[in-house]
Amino acid sequence: MTGDEDLLELWNNLPVGMIEFELDGSILVMNAMVSQWLVPHLGTDCFDNAYLLLAPFLPDLETTLLGDDLDSDDTLGTATFHLPGRSPQTLFASITKSLDRYVAVISDITAQSRLTA
């Protein structure tokens, strides 16, 4: 494998979901974990716009990003949300600014939330 192939394999096998997007919501890149967690609950119609994709969990995200002069590496929003189903999950999302783009990181915190319940 080449270095790029190794990096792509790592990206798609991360144990967290990652979405890189622009201020207008356009998704630049998203790894497989995001689809695995969210497609069963949201369908595929909103997977080209981060604001639509994250609206059920971070409904004010677009307003927050468009209304503030934010510095890089600021955490711009966080949310904990529950996905129903046969094996319910609890996910945590955080949004940060990286230069002129934004990154959403989604983690499965189901095990931790059960320990504290």
N, C-alpha and C positions, 0 to 999 in steps of 0.2 A: 504494500500500500504506500501511496505517497503521503506527504505531510498533510495535504488538503483532505485526502480521504480519511486519514486518521482523525483529523479535527472534526469532520462531518460525522463520523461514527461516534465520537465522544459527545458531540452536541445532541445527537439523537438518542443517546443512551443515558443522558443525565437523569438523576432521580427527581428533578424538579422541572416544572414547566417554565419556559422562557419565551417572552415575546419582545422583540425589538420593534418599535414603531415611531413614526414621525408625529409632529404636533397636530397634523390634520387627521390623525388616527390610522393612516395607512400602515399596514403591517409590512415590515421589511423582511423579517424572518421569525419563524416560530418553530419550536421543536415538537417532536411527536407526543410528548407527555401532555401538552396542552390539549391536543386533539383527543387523546385517550380519555382524559378526565372530562372534557366539556362537551364534545360532540353528542354523547348520549343524552345530555340534558338540554342542550341549546340547538341542536341540529347544526347544519353547515352554512346557513345563510349569512351569519355574521362574522365569518372567519377572514374577511378582508379588511375589517375595521376594528381596531383595538377598543374604541369607545363602545361600540355595539357589543362586542364580545364580553367586555368586562362590566357593562352596565348593570346586569343583575346583582353584581357584587360591590361595585364601586360606582353608584349612580351619578355622583358629582365629579367624576374624574375629569371629564372634558372641561367643565366649568373651572375647575381648579387649575388645570394646566394652561388654559387660554387666558385666565385672569391674573396670573401672578408672574412676576419676574423672578424666575427660580434659578438658583445656582446649580452647577453640576454636582452630582453626588448627594443632593438633598433627597431625603425620602419624602415623596409627595403624597402618598396615600397608602393606607394599609386596610385590609379587611379580612375577617374570618368568615367563611361561609360553609354551609352544610349542603352536601349533595345527597339526596335521598336515593333509595334503591335497596336491593337485597343486601348489599354491603355498604351501608352509608359511610360517607367520607366527610372529613372536615379538612378544608383547605385554607391556607393563609396566603394572601397576595400582598406584595409590596411593589410600589412603583418608584423608580429613581430616574433622575435625569443623567444622561451620559453625553456630554458635549451638546450636540444639537438634536439628539434623539432621546427616546425614553425606553426604559427596560422594565418589564413586568416579570417578577419572579413568583411563581406559584409553587407552594410546598404542601405536601400532604402531612397534616399534623394530627391525623386521626388517633394514632397511638398515644401521643402526648395528651390530647384532650380527654381520652378515656381515663388516663391516670389521674387527672385533676378533677374529674367529675365525681 
